[in-house]
């Protein structure tokens, strides 16, 4: 698969990456059919986000088709279309339960983490 990869301020590349594998029973693998970058990615590309280091794959908004799900996933099945927004709601954090995903601090809090 191809991935837009951050290589440092002002530097990026489209790189070949291995196909992901299910690692946990709650995982799903989605084949991305359309994606975009957003303002966050642009700030990363400029070098404005020091917690993002070279090698980070960019792009966190898109549409795809679920190819595989872990054993504990019951809501989604292979073949389903899937939309992944910039701020996913995992529902396992106090802020996420209040629909304030923009203020959750880590992936465990229901928000993607840099």
Gaussian input, Z-matrix of N, CA and C with variables (Angstrom, degrees):
# hf/3-21g

backbone

0 1
 N
 C     1     B1
 C     2     B2     1     A1
 N     3     B3     2     A2     1     D1
 C     4     B4     3     A3     2     D2
 C     5     B5     4     A4     3     D3
 N     6     B6     5     A5     4     D4
 C     7     B7     6     A6     5     D5
 C     8     B8     7     A7     6     D6
 N     9     B9     8     A8     7     D7
 C    10    B10     9     A9     8     D8
 C    11    B11    10    A10     9     D9
 N    12    B12    11    A11    10    D10
 C    13    B13    12    A12    11    D11
 C    14    B14    13    A13    12    D12
 N    15    B15    14    A14    13    D13
 C    16    B16    15    A15    14    D14
 C    17    B17    16    A16    15    D15
 N    18    B18    17    A17    16    D16
 C    19    B19    18    A18    17    D17
 C    20    B20    19    A19    18    D18
 N    21    B21    20    A20    19    D19
 C    22    B22    21    A21    20    D20
 C    23    B23    22    A22    21    D21
 N    24    B24    23    A23    22    D22
 C    25    B25    24    A24    23    D23
 C    26    B26    25    A25    24    D24
 N    27    B27    26    A26    25    D25
 C    28    B28    27    A27    26    D26
 C    29    B29    28    A28    27    D27
 N    30    B30    29    A29    28    D28
 C    31    B31    30    A30    29    D29
 C    32    B32    31    A31    30    D30
 N    33    B33    32    A32    31    D31
 C    34    B34    33    A33    32    D32
 C    35    B35    34    A34    33    D33
 N    36    B36    35    A35    34    D34
 C    37    B37    36    A36    35    D35
 C    38    B38    37    A37    36    D36
 N    39    B39    38    A38    37    D37
 C    40    B40    39    A39    38    D38
 C    41    B41    40    A40    39    D39
 N    42    B42    41    A41    40    D40
 C    43    B43    42    A42    41    D41
 C    44    B44    43    A43    42    D42
 N    45    B45    44    A44    43    D43
 C    46    B46    45    A45    44    D44
 C    47    B47    46    A46    45    D45
 N    48    B48    47    A47    46    D46
 C    49    B49    48    A48    47    D47
 C    50    B50    49    A49    48    D48
 N    51    B51    50    A50    49    D49
 C    52    B52    51    A51    50    D50
 C    53    B53    52    A52    51    D51
 N    54    B54    53    A53    52    D52
 C    55    B55    54    A54    53    D53
 C    56    B56    55    A55    54    D54
 N    57    B57    56    A56    55    D55
 C    58    B58    57    A57    56    D56
 C    59    B59    58    A58    57    D57
 N    60    B60    59    A59    58    D58
 C    61    B61    60    A60    59    D59
 C    62    B62    61    A61    60    D60
 N    63    B63    62    A62    61    D61
 C    64    B64    63    A63    62    D62
 C    65    B65    64    A64    63    D63
 N    66    B66    65    A65    64    D64
 C    67    B67    66    A66    65    D65
 C    68    B68    67    A67    66    D66
 N    69    B69    68    A68    67    D67
 C    70    B70    69    A69    68    D68
 C    71    B71    70    A70    69    D69
 N    72    B72    71    A71    70    D70
 C    73    B73    72    A72    71    D71
 C    74    B74    73    A73    72    D72
 N    75    B75    74    A74    73    D73
 C    76    B76    75    A75    74    D74
 C    77    B77    76    A76    75    D75
 N    78    B78    77    A77    76    D76
 C    79    B79    78    A78    77    D77
 C    80    B80    79    A79    78    D78
 N    81    B81    80    A80    79    D79
 C    82    B82    81    A81    80    D80
 C    83    B83    82    A82    81    D81
 N    84    B84    83    A83    82    D82
 C    85    B85    84    A84    83    D83
 C    86    B86    85    A85    84    D84
 N    87    B87    86    A86    85    D85
 C    88    B88    87    A87    86    D86
 C    89    B89    88    A88    87    D87
 N    90    B90    89    A89    88    D88
 C    91    B91    90    A90    89    D89
 C    92    B92    91    A91    90    D90
 N    93    B93    92    A92    91    D91
 C    94    B94    93    A93    92    D92
 C    95    B95    94    A94    93    D93
 N    96    B96    95    A95    94    D94
 C    97    B97    96    A96    95    D95
 C    98    B98    97    A97    96    D96
 N    99    B99    98    A98    97    D97
 C   100   B100    99    A99    98    D98
 C   101   B101   100   A100    99    D99
 N   102   B102   101   A101   100   D100
 C   103   B103   102   A102   101   D101
 C   104   B104   103   A103   102   D102
 N   105   B105   104   A104   103   D103
 C   106   B106   105   A105   104   D104
 C   107   B107   106   A106   105   D105
 N   108   B108   107   A107   106   D106
 C   109   B109   108   A108   107   D107
 C   110   B110   109   A109   108   D108
 N   111   B111   110   A110   109   D109
 C   112   B112   111   A111   110   D110
 C   113   B113   112   A112   111   D111
 N   114   B114   113   A113   112   D112
 C   115   B115   114   A114   113   D113
 C   116   B116   115   A115   114   D114
 N   117   B117   116   A116   115   D115
 C   118   B118   117   A117   116   D116
 C   119   B119   118   A118   117   D117
 N   120   B120   119   A119   118   D118
 C   121   B121   120   A120   119   D119
 C   122   B122   121   A121   120   D120
 N   123   B123   122   A122   121   D121
 C   124   B124   123   A123   122   D122
 C   125   B125   124   A124   123   D123
 N   126   B126   125   A125   124   D124
 C   127   B127   126   A126   125   D125
 C   128   B128   127   A127   126   D126
 N   129   B129   128   A128   127   D127
 C   130   B130   129   A129   128   D128
 C   131   B131   130   A130   129   D129
 N   132   B132   131   A131   130   D130
 C   133   B133   132   A132   131   D131
 C   134   B134   133   A133   132   D132
 N   135   B135   134   A134   133   D133
 C   136   B136   135   A135   134   D134
 C   137   B137   136   A136   135   D135
 N   138   B138   137   A137   136   D136
 C   139   B139   138   A138   137   D137
 C   140   B140   139   A139   138   D138
 N   141   B141   140   A140   139   D139
 C   142   B142   141   A141   140   D140
 C   143   B143   142   A142   141   D141
 N   144   B144   143   A143   142   D142
 C   145   B145   144   A144   143   D143
 C   146   B146   145   A145   144   D144
 N   147   B147   146   A146   145   D145
 C   148   B148   147   A147   146   D146
 C   149   B149   148   A148   147   D147
 N   150   B150   149   A149   148   D148
 C   151   B151   150   A150   149   D149
 C   152   B152   151   A151   150   D150
 N   153   B153   152   A152   151   D151
 C   154   B154   153   A153   152   D152
 C   155   B155   154   A154   153   D153
 N   156   B156   155   A155   154   D154
 C   157   B157   156   A156   155   D155
 C   158   B158   157   A157   156   D156
 N   159   B159   158   A158   157   D157
 C   160   B160   159   A159   158   D158
 C   161   B161   160   A160   159   D159
 N   162   B162   161   A161   160   D160
 C   163   B163   162   A162   161   D161
 C   164   B164   163   A163   162   D162
 N   165   B165   164   A164   163   D163
 C   166   B166   165   A165   164   D164
 C   167   B167   166   A166   165   D165
 N   168   B168   167   A167   166   D166
 C   169   B169   168   A168   167   D167
 C   170   B170   169   A169   168   D168
 N   171   B171   170   A170   169   D169
 C   172   B172   171   A171   170   D170
 C   173   B173   172   A172   171   D171
 N   174   B174   173   A173   172   D172
 C   175   B175   174   A174   173   D173
 C   176   B176   175   A175   174   D174
 N   177   B177   176   A176   175   D175
 C   178   B178   177   A177   176   D176
 C   179   B179   178   A178   177   D177
 N   180   B180   179   A179   178   D178
 C   181   B181   180   A180   179   D179
 C   182   B182   181   A181   180   D180
 N   183   B183   182   A182   181   D181
 C   184   B184   183   A183   182   D182
 C   185   B185   184   A184   183   D183
 N   186   B186   185   A185   184   D184
 C   187   B187   186   A186   185   D185
 C   188   B188   187   A187   186   D186
 N   189   B189   188   A188   187   D187
 C   190   B190   189   A189   188   D188
 C   191   B191   190   A190   189   D189
 N   192   B192   191   A191   190   D190
 C   193   B193   192   A192   191   D191
 C   194   B194   193   A193   192   D192
 N   195   B195   194   A194   193   D193
 C   196   B196   195   A195   194   D194
 C   197   B197   196   A196   195   D195
 N   198   B198   197   A197   196   D196
 C   199   B199   198   A198   197   D197
 C   200   B200   199   A199   198   D198
 N   201   B201   200   A200   199   D199
 C   202   B202   201   A201   200   D200
 C   203   B203   202   A202   201   D201
 N   204   B204   203   A203   202   D202
 C   205   B205   204   A204   203   D203
 C   206   B206   205   A205   204   D204
 N   207   B207   206   A206   205   D205
 C   208   B208   207   A207   206   D206
 C   209   B209   208   A208   207   D207
 N   210   B210   209   A209   208   D208
 C   211   B211   210   A210   209   D209
 C   212   B212   211   A211   210   D210
 N   213   B213   212   A212   211   D211
 C   214   B214   213   A213   212   D212
 C   215   B215   214   A214   213   D213
 N   216   B216   215   A215   214   D214
 C   217   B217   216   A216   215   D215
 C   218   B218   217   A217   216   D216
 N   219   B219   218   A218   217   D217
 C   220   B220   219   A219   218   D218
 C   221   B221   220   A220   219   D219
 N   222   B222   221   A221   220   D220
 C   223   B223   222   A222   221   D221
 C   224   B224   223   A223   222   D222
 N   225   B225   224   A224   223   D223
 C   226   B226   225   A225   224   D224
 C   227   B227   226   A226   225   D225
 N   228   B228   227   A227   226   D226
 C   229   B229   228   A228   227   D227
 C   230   B230   229   A229   228   D228
 N   231   B231   230   A230   229   D229
 C   232   B232   231   A231   230   D230
 C   233   B233   232   A232   231   D231
 N   234   B234   233   A233   232   D232
 C   235   B235   234   A234   233   D233
 C   236   B236   235   A235   234   D234
 N   237   B237   236   A236   235   D235
 C   238   B238   237   A237   236   D236
 C   239   B239   238   A238   237   D237
 N   240   B240   239   A239   238   D238
 C   241   B241   240   A240   239   D239
 C   242   B242   241   A241   240   D240
 N   243   B243   242   A242   241   D241
 C   244   B244   243   A243   242   D242
 C   245   B245   244   A244   243   D243
 N   246   B246   245   A245   244   D244
 C   247   B247   246   A246   245   D245
 C   248   B248   247   A247   246   D246
 N   249   B249   248   A248   247   D247
 C   250   B250   249   A249   248   D248
 C   251   B251   250   A250   249   D249
 N   252   B252   251   A251   250   D250
 C   253   B253   252   A252   251   D251
 C   254   B254   253   A253   252   D252
 N   255   B255   254   A254   253   D253
 C   256   B256   255   A255   254   D254
 C   257   B257   256   A256   255   D255
 N   258   B258   257   A257   256   D256
 C   259   B259   258   A258   257   D257
 C   260   B260   259   A259   258   D258
 N   261   B261   260   A260   259   D259
 C   262   B262   261   A261   260   D260
 C   263   B263   262   A262   261   D261
 N   264   B264   263   A263   262   D262
 C   265   B265   264   A264   263   D263
 C   266   B266   265   A265   264   D264
 N   267   B267   266   A266   265   D265
 C   268   B268   267   A267   266   D266
 C   269   B269   268   A268   267   D267
 N   270   B270   269   A269   268   D268
 C   271   B271   270   A270   269   D269
 C   272   B272   271   A271   270   D270
 N   273   B273   272   A272   271   D271
 C   274   B274   273   A273   272   D272
 C   275   B275   274   A274   273   D273
 N   276   B276   275   A275   274   D274
 C   277   B277   276   A276   275   D275
 C   278   B278   277   A277   276   D276
 N   279   B279   278   A278   277   D277
 C   280   B280   279   A279   278   D278
 C   281   B281   280   A280   279   D279
 N   282   B282   281   A281   280   D280
 C   283   B283   282   A282   281   D281
 C   284   B284   283   A283   282   D282
 N   285   B285   284   A284   283   D283
 C   286   B286   285   A285   284   D284
 C   287   B287   286   A286   285   D285
 N   288   B288   287   A287   286   D286
 C   289   B289   288   A288   287   D287
 C   290   B290   289   A289   288   D288
 N   291   B291   290   A290   289   D289
 C   292   B292   291   A291   290   D290
 C   293   B293   292   A292   291   D291
 N   294   B294   293   A293   292   D292
 C   295   B295   294   A294   293   D293
 C   296   B296   295   A295   294   D294
 N   297   B297   296   A296   295   D295
 C   298   B298   297   A297   296   D296
 C   299   B299   298   A298   297   D297
 N   300   B300   299   A299   298   D298
 C   301   B301   300   A300   299   D299
 C   302   B302   301   A301   300   D300
 N   303   B303   302   A302   301   D301
 C   304   B304   303   A303   302   D302
 C   305   B305   304   A304   303   D303
 N   306   B306   305   A305   304   D304
 C   307   B307   306   A306   305   D305
 C   308   B308   307   A307   306   D306
 N   309   B309   308   A308   307   D307
 C   310   B310   309   A309   308   D308
 C   311   B311   310   A310   309   D309
 N   312   B312   311   A311   310   D310
 C   313   B313   312   A312   311   D311
 C   314   B314   313   A313   312   D312
 N   315   B315   314   A314   313   D313
 C   316   B316   315   A315   314   D314
 C   317   B317   316   A316   315   D315
 N   318   B318   317   A317   316   D316
 C   319   B319   318   A318   317   D317
 C   320   B320   319   A319   318   D318
 N   321   B321   320   A320   319   D319
 C   322   B322   321   A321   320   D320
 C   323   B323   322   A322   321   D321
 N   324   B324   323   A323   322   D322
 C   325   B325   324   A324   323   D323
 C   326   B326   325   A325   324   D324
 N   327   B327   326   A326   325   D325
 C   328   B328   327   A327   326   D326
 C   329   B329   328   A328   327   D327
 N   330   B330   329   A329   328   D328
 C   331   B331   330   A330   329   D329
 C   332   B332   331   A331   330   D330
 N   333   B333   332   A332   331   D331
 C   334   B334   333   A333   332   D332
 C   335   B335   334   A334   333   D333
 N   336   B336   335   A335   334   D334
 C   337   B337   336   A336   335   D335
 C   338   B338   337   A337   336   D336
 N   339   B339   338   A338   337   D337
 C   340   B340   339   A339   338   D338
 C   341   B341   340   A340   339   D339

   B1=1.4425
   B2=1.5167
   B3=1.3238
   B4=1.4607
   B5=1.5283
   B6=1.3230
   B7=1.4586
   B8=1.5307
   B9=1.3404
   B10=1.4612
   B11=1.5222
   B12=1.3163
   B13=1.4589
   B14=1.5260
   B15=1.3369
   B16=1.4679
   B17=1.5229
   B18=1.3325
   B19=1.4657
   B20=1.5191
   B21=1.3233
   B22=1.4574
   B23=1.5135
   B24=1.3391
   B25=1.4665
   B26=1.5333
   B27=1.3352
   B28=1.4540
   B29=1.5164
   B30=1.3284
   B31=1.4653
   B32=1.5234
   B33=1.3314
   B34=1.4534
   B35=1.5210
   B36=1.3354
   B37=1.4612
   B38=1.5165
   B39=1.3094
   B40=1.4510
   B41=1.5196
   B42=1.3368
   B43=1.4624
   B44=1.5230
   B45=1.3089
   B46=1.4640
   B47=1.5302
   B48=1.3116
   B49=1.4666
   B50=1.5211
   B51=1.3303
   B52=1.4723
   B53=1.5237
   B54=1.3252
   B55=1.4583
   B56=1.5290
   B57=1.3328
   B58=1.4670
   B59=1.5248
   B60=1.3201
   B61=1.4638
   B62=1.5175
   B63=1.3168
   B64=1.4619
   B65=1.5247
   B66=1.3281
   B67=1.4631
   B68=1.5224
   B69=1.3253
   B70=1.4667
   B71=1.5217
   B72=1.2991
   B73=1.4620
   B74=1.5199
   B75=1.3259
   B76=1.4625
   B77=1.5304
   B78=1.3132
   B79=1.4624
   B80=1.5238
   B81=1.3101
   B82=1.4577
   B83=1.5226
   B84=1.3147
   B85=1.4597
   B86=1.5149
   B87=1.3475
   B88=1.4583
   B89=1.5256
   B90=1.3284
   B91=1.4610
   B92=1.5243
   B93=1.3112
   B94=1.4605
   B95=1.5276
   B96=1.3389
   B97=1.4664
   B98=1.5220
   B99=1.3303
   B100=1.4667
   B101=1.5216
   B102=1.3097
   B103=1.4581
   B104=1.5226
   B105=1.3050
   B106=1.4577
   B107=1.5241
   B108=1.2944
   B109=1.4545
   B110=1.5169
   B111=1.3203
   B112=1.4587
   B113=1.5232
   B114=1.3136
   B115=1.4591
   B116=1.5146
   B117=1.3223
   B118=1.4648
   B119=1.5201
   B120=1.3313
   B121=1.4640
   B122=1.5186
   B123=1.3331
   B124=1.4701
   B125=1.5252
   B126=1.3382
   B127=1.4741
   B128=1.5272
   B129=1.3203
   B130=1.4678
   B131=1.5286
   B132=1.3263
   B133=1.4650
   B134=1.5240
   B135=1.3296
   B136=1.4712
   B137=1.5253
   B138=1.3431
   B139=1.4576
   B140=1.5142
   B141=1.3470
   B142=1.4657
   B143=1.5318
   B144=1.3267
   B145=1.4730
   B146=1.5310
   B147=1.3381
   B148=1.4610
   B149=1.5359
   B150=1.3248
   B151=1.4673
   B152=1.5308
   B153=1.3237
   B154=1.4679
   B155=1.5190
   B156=1.3188
   B157=1.4602
   B158=1.5307
   B159=1.3109
   B160=1.4600
   B161=1.5259
   B162=1.3200
   B163=1.4552
   B164=1.5177
   B165=1.3302
   B166=1.4704
   B167=1.5216
   B168=1.3199
   B169=1.4595
   B170=1.5227
   B171=1.3369
   B172=1.4581
   B173=1.5265
   B174=1.3379
   B175=1.4536
   B176=1.5189
   B177=1.3101
   B178=1.4625
   B179=1.5233
   B180=1.3139
   B181=1.4548
   B182=1.5222
   B183=1.3216
   B184=1.4461
   B185=1.5118
   B186=1.3188
   B187=1.4596
   B188=1.5203
   B189=1.3282
   B190=1.4521
   B191=1.5118
   B192=1.3031
   B193=1.4642
   B194=1.5202
   B195=1.3090
   B196=1.4636
   B197=1.5189
   B198=1.3221
   B199=1.4580
   B200=1.5133
   B201=1.3400
   B202=1.4677
   B203=1.5218
   B204=1.3272
   B205=1.4651
   B206=1.5173
   B207=1.3409
   B208=1.4500
   B209=1.5244
   B210=1.3076
   B211=1.4653
   B212=1.5235
   B213=1.3259
   B214=1.4655
   B215=1.5274
   B216=1.3163
   B217=1.4661
   B218=1.5236
   B219=1.3363
   B220=1.4658
   B221=1.5241
   B222=1.3226
   B223=1.4603
   B224=1.5213
   B225=1.3147
   B226=1.4556
   B227=1.5155
   B228=1.3280
   B229=1.4597
   B230=1.5293
   B231=1.3251
   B232=1.4578
   B233=1.5292
   B234=1.3277
   B235=1.4517
   B236=1.5171
   B237=1.3386
   B238=1.4685
   B239=1.5202
   B240=1.3315
   B241=1.4661
   B242=1.5292
   B243=1.3208
   B244=1.4602
   B245=1.5158
   B246=1.3262
   B247=1.4588
   B248=1.5203
   B249=1.3190
   B250=1.4600
   B251=1.5188
   B252=1.3460
   B253=1.4629
   B254=1.5302
   B255=1.3147
   B256=1.4623
   B257=1.5230
   B258=1.3141
   B259=1.4676
   B260=1.5242
   B261=1.3331
   B262=1.4613
   B263=1.5205
   B264=1.2976
   B265=1.4610
   B266=1.5205
   B267=1.3142
   B268=1.4545
   B269=1.5238
   B270=1.3390
   B271=1.4548
   B272=1.5119
   B273=1.3260
   B274=1.4519
   B275=1.5231
   B276=1.3041
   B277=1.4625
   B278=1.5198
   B279=1.2897
   B280=1.4623
   B281=1.5234
   B282=1.3352
   B283=1.4652
   B284=1.5229
   B285=1.3265
   B286=1.4580
   B287=1.5190
   B288=1.3321
   B289=1.4608
   B290=1.5225
   B291=1.3257
   B292=1.4615
   B293=1.5325
   B294=1.3382
   B295=1.4653
   B296=1.5202
   B297=1.3141
   B298=1.4645
   B299=1.5253
   B300=1.3252
   B301=1.4591
   B302=1.5179
   B303=1.3013
   B304=1.4600
   B305=1.5253
   B306=1.3282
   B307=1.4637
   B308=1.5255
   B309=1.3327
   B310=1.4656
   B311=1.5278
   B312=1.3054
   B313=1.4605
   B314=1.5292
   B315=1.3145
   B316=1.4645
   B317=1.5153
   B318=1.3367
   B319=1.4561
   B320=1.5231
   B321=1.3174
   B322=1.4645
   B323=1.5216
   B324=1.3230
   B325=1.4570
   B326=1.5176
   B327=1.3180
   B328=1.4412
   B329=1.5152
   B330=1.3226
   B331=1.4643
   B332=1.5085
   B333=1.3100
   B334=1.4629
   B335=1.5132
   B336=1.2896
   B337=1.4591
   B338=1.5170
   B339=1.3479
   B340=1.4570
   B341=1.4780
   A1=108.92
   A2=116.16
   A3=121.76
   A4=109.61
   A5=116.83
   A6=121.00
   A7=109.54
   A8=115.63
   A9=120.90
   A10=106.69
   A11=116.62
   A12=121.97
   A13=110.69
   A14=114.58
   A15=122.26
   A16=108.51
   A17=116.50
   A18=121.06
   A19=113.09
   A20=116.80
   A21=122.14
   A22=108.01
   A23=117.44
   A24=120.13
   A25=112.27
   A26=115.27
   A27=121.13
   A28=114.89
   A29=117.93
   A30=121.24
   A31=110.18
   A32=115.81
   A33=121.53
   A34=108.36
   A35=115.64
   A36=120.12
   A37=109.28
   A38=115.79
   A39=121.59
   A40=105.27
   A41=116.06
   A42=120.91
   A43=111.49
   A44=115.54
   A45=121.25
   A46=108.15
   A47=116.70
   A48=122.89
   A49=108.38
   A50=117.97
   A51=119.73
   A52=111.48
   A53=115.77
   A54=120.80
   A55=108.32
   A56=117.74
   A57=119.77
   A58=111.76
   A59=114.74
   A60=122.32
   A61=108.96
   A62=116.78
   A63=121.04
   A64=107.34
   A65=116.88
   A66=121.52
   A67=112.52
   A68=116.89
   A69=121.24
   A70=108.15
   A71=116.28
   A72=121.92
   A73=112.56
   A74=118.06
   A75=122.27
   A76=113.15
   A77=118.69
   A78=123.18
   A79=112.40
   A80=115.03
   A81=122.79
   A82=107.34
   A83=116.22
   A84=121.33
   A85=107.18
   A86=115.11
   A87=121.93
   A88=108.35
   A89=116.48
   A90=121.08
   A91=106.59
   A92=116.70
   A93=122.05
   A94=109.09
   A95=115.30
   A96=120.39
   A97=111.89
   A98=117.63
   A99=122.25
   A100=108.23
   A101=116.15
   A102=119.96
   A103=109.21
   A104=115.05
   A105=121.37
   A106=108.34
   A107=115.65
   A108=119.36
   A109=106.60
   A110=116.86
   A111=120.79
   A112=109.61
   A113=115.24
   A114=120.83
   A115=113.39
   A116=116.57
   A117=119.80
   A118=110.41
   A119=116.39
   A120=119.95
   A121=111.21
   A122=116.76
   A123=119.73
   A124=111.17
   A125=116.70
   A126=119.64
   A127=110.39
   A128=116.40
   A129=120.24
   A130=109.26
   A131=116.77
   A132=120.56
   A133=112.04
   A134=117.18
   A135=121.03
   A136=112.01
   A137=116.85
   A138=120.26
   A139=112.89
   A140=117.25
   A141=122.10
   A142=114.37
   A143=117.92
   A144=120.70
   A145=107.99
   A146=116.91
   A147=120.01
   A148=115.05
   A149=117.31
   A150=118.79
   A151=112.11
   A152=116.57
   A153=120.63
   A154=108.18
   A155=115.72
   A156=121.34
   A157=110.11
   A158=115.64
   A159=122.13
   A160=110.54
   A161=114.97
   A162=121.09
   A163=114.01
   A164=117.48
   A165=121.36
   A166=110.32
   A167=116.94
   A168=121.90
   A169=107.95
   A170=116.18
   A171=121.40
   A172=111.13
   A173=114.91
   A174=121.39
   A175=110.40
   A176=116.89
   A177=120.06
   A178=111.47
   A179=116.10
   A180=121.62
   A181=106.24
   A182=117.49
   A183=117.67
   A184=113.96
   A185=113.83
   A186=123.59
   A187=106.72
   A188=116.05
   A189=118.35
   A190=112.60
   A191=114.49
   A192=122.73
   A193=107.90
   A194=116.28
   A195=120.57
   A196=108.57
   A197=116.12
   A198=121.25
   A199=112.35
   A200=115.84
   A201=118.94
   A202=108.38
   A203=116.78
   A204=121.24
   A205=109.46
   A206=114.81
   A207=120.75
   A208=111.36
   A209=115.65
   A210=122.26
   A211=113.77
   A212=118.78
   A213=121.50
   A214=113.42
   A215=118.24
   A216=121.10
   A217=108.49
   A218=115.89
   A219=119.46
   A220=113.10
   A221=117.91
   A222=121.65
   A223=111.95
   A224=117.65
   A225=122.81
   A226=109.77
   A227=115.40
   A228=122.32
   A229=109.36
   A230=116.10
   A231=120.85
   A232=108.75
   A233=115.94
   A234=121.72
   A235=114.06
   A236=117.93
   A237=120.71
   A238=109.79
   A239=116.19
   A240=121.62
   A241=107.27
   A242=116.75
   A243=120.55
   A244=109.30
   A245=116.32
   A246=123.37
   A247=107.08
   A248=117.85
   A249=119.08
   A250=109.61
   A251=114.55
   A252=120.68
   A253=111.45
   A254=115.75
   A255=121.15
   A256=111.85
   A257=117.90
   A258=122.41
   A259=109.86
   A260=117.77
   A261=118.88
   A262=111.54
   A263=116.69
   A264=122.38
   A265=108.82
   A266=116.86
   A267=121.09
   A268=110.82
   A269=116.92
   A270=120.81
   A271=114.73
   A272=117.58
   A273=119.13
   A274=112.94
   A275=117.33
   A276=119.97
   A277=109.22
   A278=116.06
   A279=120.79
   A280=111.59
   A281=116.70
   A282=119.09
   A283=111.05
   A284=117.73
   A285=120.51
   A286=111.14
   A287=117.59
   A288=120.45
   A289=111.16
   A290=116.71
   A291=121.28
   A292=111.00
   A293=116.70
   A294=123.43
   A295=112.04
   A296=116.72
   A297=121.44
   A298=108.83
   A299=116.69
   A300=119.40
   A301=112.82
   A302=117.99
   A303=120.16
   A304=112.76
   A305=118.40
   A306=119.04
   A307=112.80
   A308=117.69
   A309=118.90
   A310=107.50
   A311=118.13
   A312=120.82
   A313=115.29
   A314=119.38
   A315=120.95
   A316=109.71
   A317=115.91
   A318=120.10
   A319=110.25
   A320=118.15
   A321=121.65
   A322=111.22
   A323=117.56
   A324=121.76
   A325=112.74
   A326=118.37
   A327=121.27
   A328=114.11
   A329=117.75
   A330=121.79
   A331=107.39
   A332=117.64
   A333=118.51
   A334=109.04
   A335=116.13
   A336=121.64
   A337=110.33
   A338=116.23
   A339=120.15
   A340=107.58
   D1=159.80
   D2=179.67
   D3=-105.18
   D4=146.12
   D5=179.78
   D6=-142.47
   D7=137.38
   D8=172.69
   D9=-77.64
   D10=118.04
   D11=-172.01
   D12=-117.92
   D13=132.82
   D14=176.10
   D15=-77.59
   D16=128.47
   D17=-179.40
   D18=-114.59
   D19=-0.64
   D20=-177.42
   D21=138.81
   D22=169.42
   D23=-178.27
   D24=-51.54
   D25=122.07
   D26=178.84
   D27=76.04
   D28=2.91
   D29=-177.28
   D30=-120.17
   D31=133.92
   D32=178.67
   D33=-151.37
   D34=163.13
   D35=177.88
   D36=-154.63
   D37=151.12
   D38=170.68
   D39=-91.83
   D40=114.92
   D41=-173.19
   D42=-119.98
   D43=149.50
   D44=173.07
   D45=-75.87
   D46=132.28
   D47=178.18
   D48=-130.48
   D49=152.23
   D50=179.44
   D51=-69.38
   D52=151.83
   D53=175.94
   D54=-64.44
   D55=135.24
   D56=-179.25
   D57=-68.89
   D58=159.48
   D59=177.81
   D60=-122.85
   D61=150.77
   D62=173.34
   D63=-63.84
   D64=125.57
   D65=179.44
   D66=-111.75
   D67=-25.69
   D68=-179.25
   D69=-134.80
   D70=157.36
   D71=-178.40
   D72=-62.75
   D73=-18.56
   D74=-179.56
   D75=-97.09
   D76=4.09
   D77=-178.23
   D78=-78.81
   D79=157.99
   D80=169.26
   D81=-140.92
   D82=146.22
   D83=175.53
   D84=-110.90
   D85=124.44
   D86=-177.74
   D87=-116.26
   D88=125.35
   D89=173.28
   D90=-81.77
   D91=114.93
   D92=-175.66
   D93=-75.18
   D94=127.53
   D95=178.49
   D96=-105.60
   D97=-22.69
   D98=176.14
   D99=-155.38
   D100=138.29
   D101=179.45
   D102=-149.22
   D103=173.11
   D104=177.59
   D105=-149.98
   D106=167.91
   D107=168.84
   D108=-107.74
   D109=158.89
   D110=-178.09
   D111=-126.37
   D112=-171.80
   D113=-179.49
   D114=-56.83
   D115=-37.10
   D116=178.03
   D117=-59.58
   D118=-46.13
   D119=179.03
   D120=-62.38
   D121=-38.17
   D122=179.07
   D123=-64.40
   D124=-38.57
   D125=176.81
   D126=-66.05
   D127=-39.53
   D128=177.21
   D129=-61.67
   D130=-49.08
   D131=-178.84
   D132=-58.57
   D133=-33.92
   D134=177.73
   D135=-71.68
   D136=-20.27
   D137=-176.92
   D138=96.25
   D139=15.19
   D140=-177.01
   D141=-80.16
   D142=-8.19
   D143=-175.87
   D144=-118.95
   D145=92.83
   D146=-172.96
   D147=-64.82
   D148=-18.60
   D149=179.23
   D150=-76.44
   D151=-12.15
   D152=177.66
   D153=-93.97
   D154=121.14
   D155=-177.28
   D156=-108.75
   D157=166.32
   D158=179.92
   D159=-54.30
   D160=138.98
   D161=-179.57
   D162=103.39
   D163=-10.28
   D164=-179.59
   D165=-68.75
   D166=132.11
   D167=174.76
   D168=-80.71
   D169=131.11
   D170=-178.80
   D171=-98.87
   D172=164.85
   D173=178.92
   D174=96.68
   D175=114.80
   D176=-177.67
   D177=-138.53
   D178=21.20
   D179=176.05
   D180=-132.57
   D181=131.57
   D182=179.98
   D183=-179.18
   D184=-173.80
   D185=179.12
   D186=-133.15
   D187=144.68
   D188=178.66
   D189=-162.77
   D190=-174.16
   D191=179.19
   D192=-118.71
   D193=128.85
   D194=179.18
   D195=-68.69
   D196=125.71
   D197=179.36
   D198=-98.79
   D199=-32.33
   D200=-175.70
   D201=-157.90
   D202=146.61
   D203=176.22
   D204=-129.95
   D205=153.39
   D206=176.41
   D207=-73.21
   D208=168.11
   D209=-174.61
   D210=-61.12
   D211=-27.63
   D212=-178.06
   D213=-89.82
   D214=-4.46
   D215=-178.28
   D216=-84.51
   D217=119.38
   D218=-178.79
   D219=-119.43
   D220=-16.35
   D221=-177.26
   D222=-80.67
   D223=-32.73
   D224=-176.93
   D225=-116.21
   D226=151.70
   D227=179.81
   D228=-132.28
   D229=157.91
   D230=174.33
   D231=-56.12
   D232=136.87
   D233=-179.03
   D234=98.05
   D235=-18.46
   D236=177.89
   D237=-69.33
   D238=144.52
   D239=171.11
   D240=-76.49
   D241=149.21
   D242=-176.66
   D243=-142.58
   D244=133.10
   D245=175.28
   D246=-109.45
   D247=124.26
   D248=176.21
   D249=-114.03
   D250=115.96
   D251=-178.23
   D252=-81.61
   D253=173.30
   D254=179.19
   D255=-64.86
   D256=-34.00
   D257=-176.59
   D258=-120.59
   D259=83.64
   D260=-179.32
   D261=-67.26
   D262=143.77
   D263=179.31
   D264=-101.19
   D265=100.47
   D266=179.12
   D267=-77.34
   D268=-26.23
   D269=176.50
   D270=78.09
   D271=11.71
   D272=-177.06
   D273=-110.43
   D274=10.59
   D275=179.05
   D276=-125.61
   D277=153.72
   D278=179.26
   D279=-56.21
   D280=-45.92
   D281=-179.52
   D282=-66.98
   D283=-37.48
   D284=179.69
   D285=-67.08
   D286=-39.46
   D287=179.31
   D288=-63.50
   D289=-26.60
   D290=178.02
   D291=-89.83
   D292=8.52
   D293=-179.00
   D294=62.55
   D295=33.58
   D296=177.36
   D297=-111.30
   D298=51.82
   D299=-174.96
   D300=-60.68
   D301=-24.30
   D302=-178.51
   D303=-69.06
   D304=-12.11
   D305=179.03
   D306=-111.83
   D307=1.44
   D308=173.23
   D309=-68.19
   D310=149.09
   D311=-170.53
   D312=-102.83
   D313=-23.69
   D314=-177.78
   D315=-137.41
   D316=168.39
   D317=176.69
   D318=-59.05
   D319=-36.27
   D320=178.88
   D321=-65.91
   D322=-24.80
   D323=178.04
   D324=-82.99
   D325=2.11
   D326=178.68
   D327=97.49
   D328=18.94
   D329=-179.13
   D330=-140.29
   D331=148.15
   D332=177.26
   D333=-67.70
   D334=147.15
   D335=-175.36
   D336=-114.39
   D337=145.21
   D338=175.77
   D339=-94.05

